Amino acid sequence: MKKVLLLAFCAAAMLTVQAQPTVTNSWTKSQTDILSVANVNNSNPVAVSAQGDMYATGLFTESFTFGGKEMEAITTSSYLLKYGVDGAEKWGVALTGAATIKAITTDDAGNIYIAGNFADALTFGSTDGKTQEKEGIKMDDAFIADQAAGFVAKYDANGVLKAVQSFVPKALPELEATGMYYPLAGDFRFDISTLAYGNGKLYVAATYTGLTENNNFSFKGGYYDYYGGGFYYGDLACGAIYSLNDQLEVNGIVANMGVTGGQSIDQSAVLVASFAIADEKLYSGFVATGGQTLTIGSQKQDFTFSQDEGLTEYGYLLSIIDLSTGTSSTTEKYATTHDMLPNSSNIKSMIVKDNVLLLGGTFNKQLPFDENKSAVSTNDIYVVGLNTSTLAVNWSATSAFNEGDEKKKNEIFSGMTVVGDYVYAIGYSSDISTSAVSAVDNSLTLWVDITNGTKHQTTQANPANLATGVAASGTKLAIAQTQIADQKLENIFSLNEVSNATGISSTEQGAGVSVYPNPVVDVLNFTTPCDVVIINLMGATVKQAENVSSLPVSDLISGQYIIKLTTEDGTSTVKVIKK
């Protein structure tokens, strides 16, 4: 009986551990009153490097000092800040001019990449003083005010600007030739949504209209002839996933989607382009309406999503692409149909963890990945897990939160990351008509177990702090928040340690090899000589060796790692905690 009770107690304890990870703050820093409340956009992309440093981004309208250096703003500028593992201010650079950073990532060497949109002339700061300037879109020989041009910039670990590229669209020649094309500022644009470093390259996802050219590659949007009458023309958005070289020039297009034949009589469009990378495979994700053609290498597939009597079908197209061949053998279509405007059926984030492809975003009406789940009121936040080999749905989780009056209130997905065996997703609800932080009704936080889709959700009405960015490396979780008090904005950045995110035994078995000790401090040992690759939870290779019986790991930051072991008997993976 004592054994039975003991087992029952241990099982209950295990369930308690797995109920929700524990987050312990390591340090918190803030910047106060550097942005007018009117310019708050509730978005602060952040990143954590393999070395444990935190990078934070945001907007500012008031000059401030960071790391002993003055950061000067012109109009609503952007900043990139580096905090050390202990929270010390290392350095900051400004993107001076009208700019918004929308994506950030790092590579194994500690370089940082940022991307976003800008207008007018934008100066990219550098800690060595060697700045670079890029010009945005002009119409009638004057800069437009809309942030419709795109950019990607690379900084090294010391804040030195290494490369920058702008993606500045112009009107489609075909449209100009009609004599019936009257574009407004912002009608042709280049919007970068996703950055990721993998397979030795930087990859980018973007949607665009008009014509954008870079390094002899062209990104060409579509256009519509309204009802085929030849009297009114407009732009249609297309999407692409592409790679960049060391100078951030385009050196390959992995996949693109655009209106079939380049033109339509309706407003078919690509709404989302996104992706994730793991093990020399790229998982692409597009959301589109109407008649569309998906191109991967020399492969082309046509799709038609219905538009009938006010109901629009929103198609989600997912593909597995082999980066060594540039081909795809698997494409899956999911879809939802509704009449909600504005539409918020999207993919905002994609991450691969082990053999699970994770997607996050919002949806209207019925969840495309699970017909048994419907949005409450206007829309809901979702996280789904798919099989990385088949793209079949393993599980789905939704916020199932009633945000208020349909078509007046909605939910916004702000970001997600992976810590251990959990997805950490953030968002909020607010009025559809505004994105001001002061109008936020509720904050939403979801922890989802990747192994089975179990959800643990926290909702807070009228939150004092709103999470606006998340990222993780190992057990290090970076969180950006905004707080408004007395009409003053405070940007809060914190690095946290996450525990109870996985259950890992003291010895792991793989390819006939025992790995010990686990957790490990200095040296990882293997009972049989093997080839070893150590991968962090962001998918980056941080250390590797061939035919070894031990491997020093004292230089790795604390956290969880995937160890890939190869012997003549085969290859397998195990999980290890580095203390």
C-alpha positions in Angstrom: 0.0 0.0 0.0 2.8 2.4 0.8 4.3 1.7 -2.6 1.0 2.4 -4.2 0.6 5.7 -2.3 4.2 6.7 -3.1 3.6 6.0 -6.8 0.4 8.0 -6.7 2.1 10.9 -5.0 5.0 10.9 -7.5 2.5 10.8 -10.4 0.6 13.7 -8.9 3.9 15.6 -8.4 4.8 14.9 -12.0 1.5 16.3 -13.2 2.1 19.4 -11.1 5.5 19.9 -12.7 4.0 19.5 -16.1 1.0 21.7 -15.4 2.8 24.9 -16.3 6.5 26.0 -16.5 7.8 28.3 -13.7 9.3 31.6 -14.8 11.8 33.2 -12.5 13.1 36.7 -13.2 16.8 37.1 -13.7 16.8 40.8 -14.4 14.5 43.7 -15.6 15.5 46.9 -17.3 13.3 49.7 -18.7 13.3 52.8 -20.8 10.8 55.5 -19.7 9.0 58.2 -21.6 11.0 57.8 -24.9 7.9 57.3 -27.0 4.7 59.4 -27.2 1.7 57.4 -26.2 0.0 58.3 -29.5 2.7 56.3 -31.4 2.6 53.1 -29.4 2.2 50.0 -31.6 2.3 47.2 -29.0 5.2 45.5 -30.8 8.8 45.1 -29.5 10.5 42.2 -31.3 13.2 40.7 -29.1 15.9 38.0 -29.4 18.2 35.9 -27.2 21.6 34.9 -28.6 23.2 31.5 -28.1 25.6 33.4 -25.8 22.7 34.5 -23.6 22.6 38.2 -24.5 19.2 39.9 -25.0 18.4 42.2 -27.9 15.4 44.5 -27.7 13.8 46.8 -30.3 11.2 49.4 -30.4 10.1 52.9 -31.4 11.2 56.2 -29.9 10.4 59.9 -30.4 12.5 61.3 -27.6 16.3 61.1 -27.4 17.8 58.9 -24.6 21.1 57.5 -23.4 21.9 53.9 -23.5 25.3 52.3 -22.7 26.8 55.8 -22.4 25.7 56.8 -25.9 23.1 59.3 -26.9 20.3 57.9 -29.1 18.8 60.6 -31.2 15.3 60.4 -32.8 14.0 62.1 -35.9 10.2 61.7 -36.2 9.4 58.2 -35.0 12.6 56.3 -35.1 13.6 52.7 -34.1 16.3 51.4 -31.8 18.2 48.1 -31.3 19.6 47.6 -27.8 21.9 44.9 -26.5 21.7 43.8 -22.8 24.4 41.4 -21.5 23.6 38.2 -19.7 23.5 40.1 -16.4 21.3 42.9 -17.8 24.2 45.4 -18.3 23.7 47.9 -21.1 26.2 46.9 -23.7 25.4 49.1 -26.7 22.5 50.6 -28.7 22.1 51.9 -32.2 19.4 54.0 -33.8 17.6 53.7 -37.1 17.1 57.5 -37.4 14.1 58.4 -39.5 10.6 56.9 -39.9 11.2 53.2 -39.4 9.6 50.2 -37.6 11.5 47.0 -36.8 9.2 44.0 -37.3 11.5 41.0 -37.1 14.8 40.1 -35.4 17.0 37.0 -35.3 20.6 36.0 -34.5 23.1 33.4 -35.9 25.6 31.1 -34.3 28.4 33.7 -34.5 26.4 36.2 -32.5 25.4 38.5 -35.4 22.1 40.2 -35.2 19.6 40.7 -38.1 16.7 43.1 -38.1 14.1 43.8 -40.7 11.1 46.1 -41.1 9.6 49.0 -43.0 10.7 52.6 -43.5 9.8 55.9 -45.3 11.8 58.9 -46.5 15.5 58.7 -45.8 16.7 56.3 -43.1 20.1 56.3 -41.4 21.3 53.1 -39.9 23.5 53.7 -36.9 26.7 51.8 -36.1 28.8 51.7 -32.9 31.9 52.4 -35.1 30.3 55.6 -36.4 30.1 54.3 -40.0 26.5 54.8 -40.7 24.6 54.1 -43.9 21.6 55.8 -45.4 18.8 54.3 -47.5 16.1 56.0 -49.4 12.5 55.0 -49.5 9.7 55.3 -52.0 9.2 58.5 -54.0 6.1 59.6 -55.9 6.2 62.6 -58.1 9.9 63.1 -57.0 8.9 63.4 -53.3 9.2 60.9 -50.5 5.9 59.4 -49.4 5.1 59.3 -45.7 3.9 55.7 -45.6 6.5 53.2 -44.4 6.1 51.0 -47.5 9.7 50.2 -48.3 11.4 47.2 -46.7 14.9 46.8 -45.2 17.2 44.1 -43.7 20.3 45.0 -41.7 23.1 43.0 -40.1 25.1 43.9 -37.0 27.9 42.1 -35.3 28.0 41.3 -31.6 29.7 44.7 -31.0 27.0 46.7 -32.7 29.0 47.4 -35.9 26.8 47.6 -39.0 28.0 45.0 -41.4 25.5 45.2 -44.2 22.1 46.7 -45.1 19.8 46.3 -48.0 16.6 48.2 -48.9 13.7 46.8 -50.9 12.0 49.7 -52.5 9.1 48.9 -54.8 7.9 50.9 -57.8 4.8 50.7 -59.9 4.2 47.7 -62.2 5.1 48.7 -65.8 2.0 46.8 -67.0 -0.2 48.9 -64.8 1.4 52.2 -65.8 1.0 51.2 -69.5 -2.8 51.0 -69.1 -3.1 54.7 -68.6 -5.9 53.9 -66.0 -3.7 53.3 -63.0 -3.8 56.0 -60.3 -1.8 54.7 -57.3 -1.9 56.3 -53.9 1.0 56.4 -51.4 1.4 52.9 -50.0 -0.3 51.1 -52.9 3.0 49.4 -53.8 4.9 48.2 -50.9 7.3 45.5 -49.6 6.5 44.1 -46.1 9.0 41.7 -44.4 7.4 39.5 -41.8 9.8 36.8 -40.9 13.6 36.4 -40.5 15.4 33.2 -39.6 19.0 32.0 -39.9 19.5 28.3 -40.8 21.4 26.0 -43.1 24.2 28.6 -43.2 22.0 31.4 -44.7 19.6 34.1 -43.7 16.1 33.5 -45.0 13.3 36.1 -45.3 9.5 36.1 -45.9 7.7 39.0 -47.4 4.5 40.1 -49.1 4.6 42.8 -51.7 2.9 44.8 -54.5 4.4 46.6 -57.4 7.8 45.6 -58.6 10.9 45.3 -56.4 14.3 44.3 -57.7 17.5 43.3 -55.9 20.7 41.6 -57.2 19.0 40.6 -60.5 16.0 39.0 -58.7 12.5 40.4 -59.1 9.6 40.4 -56.8 6.6 41.1 -58.9 3.1 41.7 -57.5 -0.1 41.0 -59.4 -2.9 43.3 -60.5 -6.6 43.3 -61.1 -8.7 44.7 -63.9 -12.0 45.4 -62.1 -14.6 43.1 -63.6 -12.6 43.0 -66.8 -13.8 46.4 -67.9 -10.5 48.0 -68.6 -11.4 51.2 -66.8 -10.0 50.6 -63.3 -6.8 48.8 -62.2 -5.2 48.0 -58.9 -2.4 46.1 -57.2 -2.7 42.6 -55.8 -0.3 41.3 -53.1 2.0 38.3 -53.7 4.4 36.6 -51.3 7.8 35.0 -51.3 10.4 33.3 -49.2 14.0 34.0 -50.2 17.6 33.7 -49.1 20.3 36.4 -48.7 24.1 36.4 -49.1 26.6 37.9 -46.6 25.9 41.4 -48.1 22.2 40.7 -47.6 21.6 40.7 -51.3 19.0 38.2 -52.6 20.7 35.0 -53.9 17.7 32.7 -54.3 13.9 32.5 -54.1 12.8 29.4 -52.3 9.0 29.7 -52.8 6.6 32.3 -54.0 2.9 32.6 -54.4 0.9 35.0 -56.6 -2.3 35.4 -58.5 -2.5 32.9 -61.3 -1.4 34.4 -64.6 -0.3 37.6 -62.8 -3.7 39.3 -63.1 -7.3 38.8 -62.1 -10.7 40.5 -62.3 -11.2 40.2 -58.6 -9.2 41.1 -55.6 -7.4 37.8 -55.1 -4.4 38.3 -52.8 -1.6 36.7 -50.7 -2.1 37.8 -47.2 0.7 36.0 -45.4 4.1 34.6 -46.2 5.9 32.8 -43.4 8.3 29.9 -42.7 10.4 27.9 -40.3 13.7 26.0 -40.8 15.1 22.8 -39.3 17.4 20.0 -40.5 18.0 21.4 -44.0 14.2 21.7 -44.5 12.2 24.8 -44.9 8.5 24.7 -43.9 6.7 27.4 -45.9 3.3 28.9 -45.0 1.1 31.1 -47.2 -2.4 32.4 -46.6 -4.3 33.6 -49.7 -7.6 34.2 -51.4 -8.9 33.7 -55.0 -6.9 32.0 -57.7 -3.2 31.5 -56.8 -0.1 29.7 -58.1 2.4 28.3 -55.7 5.9 28.1 -57.2 8.7 26.0 -55.5 11.8 25.7 -57.8 10.4 24.5 -61.1 7.3 23.1 -59.5 4.0 25.0 -59.9 0.6 24.3 -58.4 -2.6 26.2 -59.0 -5.2 26.7 -56.2 -8.6 28.3 -56.3 -10.2 29.6 -53.1 -13.9 30.4 -53.4 -15.3 33.9 -53.2 -19.1 33.8 -53.4 -22.0 35.9 -52.1 -19.9 37.7 -49.6 -18.2 34.6 -48.2 -14.4 34.3 -48.8 -12.4 31.2 -48.4 -9.0 31.8 -46.8 -6.6 29.1 -47.9 -3.6 28.1 -45.7 -0.9 26.4 -47.9 1.9 24.6 -46.1 4.9 22.9 -47.8 8.0 21.0 -46.9 11.0 22.1 -49.0 14.3 20.3 -49.2 16.9 23.1 -49.2 19.5 20.8 -50.8 17.4 20.3 -53.9 15.0 23.3 -53.8 12.1 20.9 -54.3 9.0 19.9 -52.3 7.2 16.6 -52.1 4.6 17.6 -49.6 2.0 20.5 -49.7 -1.1 20.5 -47.6 -4.1 22.8 -47.9 -6.2 23.9 -44.9 -9.0 26.6 -45.2 -11.7 28.5 -43.4 -14.6 30.5 -45.0 -16.2 33.5 -43.5 -17.5 37.1 -44.1 -15.7 38.8 -41.3 -14.1 42.2 -42.2 -11.5 43.1 -41.4 -10.2 39.5 -41.8 -7.8 38.2 -39.2 -7.3 34.6 -40.4 -3.5 34.4 -40.5 -0.2 32.8 -39.6 1.9 35.0 -37.5 4.6 32.6 -36.4 6.1 29.3 -37.4 8.6 27.2 -35.3 10.0 23.7 -35.5 10.5 21.8 -32.2 11.7 18.2 -32.6 9.2 16.6 -35.0 6.5 19.2 -34.5 5.8 22.2 -36.7 4.2 24.9 -34.6 1.9 27.6 -36.1 0.5 30.5 -34.2 -1.9 33.4 -35.2 -5.5 34.3 -35.1 -8.6 33.0 -37.0 -12.2 33.9 -37.7 -15.1 31.5 -37.5 -13.8 28.0 -37.8 -10.2 27.0 -37.1 -8.7 25.8 -40.4 -6.8 23.0 -38.7 -9.7 21.7 -36.6 -13.4 21.9 -37.8 -14.6 21.2 -34.3 -13.2 24.5 -32.9 -14.8 27.9 -33.6 -13.8 31.4 -32.6 -15.8 33.0 -29.8 -17.1 36.4 -31.0 -14.9 38.1 -33.7 -11.8 35.9 -33.6 -9.5 33.7 -31.4 -5.8 33.2 -31.0 -4.6 29.7 -32.0 -1.5 27.5 -31.7 -1.4 24.2 -33.6 1.1 21.4 -33.8 1.7 19.5 -37.1 3.7 16.5 -38.0 6.9 17.6 -39.6 6.9 14.7 -42.0 3.3 14.7 -43.2 1.9 18.1 -42.1 -1.0 16.3 -40.5 -2.5 18.0 -37.4 -1.3 16.5 -34.1 -3.3 18.9 -31.9 -4.7 22.4 -31.7 -5.3 24.9 -29.0 -7.3 28.1 -29.1 -7.9 31.0 -26.7 -11.7 30.4 -26.7 -12.0 33.9 -25.2 -15.0 36.2 -25.6 -13.4 39.5 -26.3 -16.8 41.4 -26.6 -19.0 42.6 -29.4 -18.5 40.8 -32.7 -16.8 43.0 -35.4 -16.1 45.6 -32.7 -13.6 43.8 -30.5 -10.9 41.5 -31.6 -7.8 39.5 -30.4 -4.3 40.3 -31.5 -1.5 37.6 -31.6 1.7 39.3 -30.5 4.2 36.5 -30.7 5.3 33.0 -29.5 8.5 31.1 -28.7 9.5 27.7 -27.5 10.9 26.8 -24.0 11.6 23.2 -23.4 8.5 21.2 -24.4 6.2 24.3 -24.2 5.0 27.0 -26.6 4.7 30.4 -24.9 2.3 32.6 -26.8 1.1 36.2 -26.0 -1.6 38.4 -27.3 -4.4 40.8 -26.2 -7.9 42.0 -27.0 -8.9 45.5 -27.9 -11.2 47.6 -30.1 -10.8 46.8 -33.8 -10.7 50.5 -34.6 -7.5 51.2 -32.6 -4.2 49.5 -31.6 -3.4 52.0 -28.8 -2.0 50.4 -25.7 -4.4 52.4 -23.6 -7.3 50.7 -25.4 -6.2 47.2 -24.6 -9.0 45.4 -22.8 -7.4 42.1 -21.8 -3.9 40.4 -22.0 -3.8 36.8 -23.1 -1.0 34.3 -22.2 -0.9 30.7 -23.3 1.5 27.9 -22.3 0.9 24.9 -24.6 2.5 21.5 -24.1 4.0 20.5 -27.5 3.7 16.8 -26.8 -0.1 16.8 -26.5 -1.5 20.3 -26.9 -2.6 20.8 -23.3 -3.2 24.5 -22.8 -2.7 26.7 -19.7 -4.1 30.1 -20.2 -4.0 33.4 -18.2 -6.3 36.3 -19.0 -6.0 39.7 -17.3 -8.5 42.5 -17.7 -7.1 46.1 -18.0 -3.5 44.9 -17.6 -1.0 47.3 -16.1 1.7 45.7 -18.3 1.3 44.3 -21.8 3.7 41.7 -23.2 4.8 43.0 -26.7 7.6 40.6 -27.6 9.0 37.1 -26.6 12.0 35.0 -27.5 13.9 32.2 -26.0 17.2 30.3 -26.1 17.5 27.2 -23.9 15.8 28.0 -20.7 16.3 31.8 -21.1 13.0 33.6 -21.8 13.1 37.2 -23.0 10.0 39.3 -22.6 9.2 42.9 -23.7 6.4 44.8 -22.1 4.8 48.2 -22.3 3.2 50.1 -19.4 1.4 53.4 -19.5 0.9 55.5 -16.4 0.0 59.2 -16.3 0.2 59.3 -20.1 3.8 58.2 -19.9 5.1 55.1 -21.6 7.6 52.7 -20.1 9.2 49.9 -22.2 10.2 47.0 -19.9 12.7 44.3 -20.9 13.4 41.3 -18.8 15.4 38.0 -19.0 13.9 35.1 -17.2 14.8 31.6 -16.3 12.2 28.9 -17.0 12.0 25.7 -15.1 9.7 22.7 -15.1 9.4 22.9 -18.9 10.5 19.3 -19.5 11.2 16.2 -17.6 14.6 14.8 -18.4 16.2 11.7 -16.9 19.8 11.6 -15.6 21.0 9.4 -18.5 19.6 9.5 -22.1 20.0 6.7 -24.6 20.6 7.2 -28.3 22.1 5.2 -31.2 23.3 2.6 -28.6 25.1 5.4 -26.7 24.6 6.5 -23.1 25.0 10.3 -22.5 26.1 11.4 -19.1 26.0 13.3 -16.8 22.6 14.9 -17.4 22.4 17.6 -16.2 25.9 18.5 -17.2 28.3 21.3 -16.1 31.7 20.9 -17.8 32.1 17.7 -19.9 29.5 15.5 -21.6 30.5 11.9 -21.9 29.5 9.2 -24.4 29.8 5.4 -23.7 30.6 4.8 -27.4 32.7 7.0 -29.7 30.3 8.9 -31.9 29.8 12.0 -34.1 28.1 14.7 -32.0 26.1 17.7 -32.9 24.7 20.0 -30.2 21.7 22.1 -31.2 20.0 24.8 -29.1 16.2 25.1 -28.8 16.1 27.8 -31.5 17.4 25.2 -34.0 21.0 26.5 -34.2 24.0 24.2 -34.1 26.3 25.5 -31.3 29.0 22.7 -31.2 29.9 19.6 -33.0 32.7 17.0 -33.1 33.5 13.7 -34.8 34.3 10.3 -33.3 34.6 11.5 -29.7 34.0 9.9 -26.3 33.6 13.2 -24.5 33.0 16.9 -25.4 33.7 20.0 -23.3 30.5 22.1 -22.9 31.5 24.6 -20.2 31.3 27.4 -22.7 27.6 26.8 -23.5 25.1 28.9 -21.7 22.8 27.2 -19.2 19.7 25.7 -20.8 18.3 22.7 -22.7 20.0 21.3 -25.8 19.3 18.6 -28.4 22.2 16.2 -28.8 22.3 14.5 -32.2 24.4 11.3 -32.0 25.7 9.3 -35.0 27.3 5.9 -35.0 27.6 3.1 -37.5 24.3 1.9 -36.0 22.4 5.0 -37.0 21.5 8.5 -35.7 19.2 9.5 -32.9 18.7 12.5 -30.6 18.5 13.1 -26.9 17.8 16.0 -24.6 20.4 17.4 -22.2 20.3 20.2 -19.6 23.4 22.3 -19.3 23.8 23.9 -15.9 
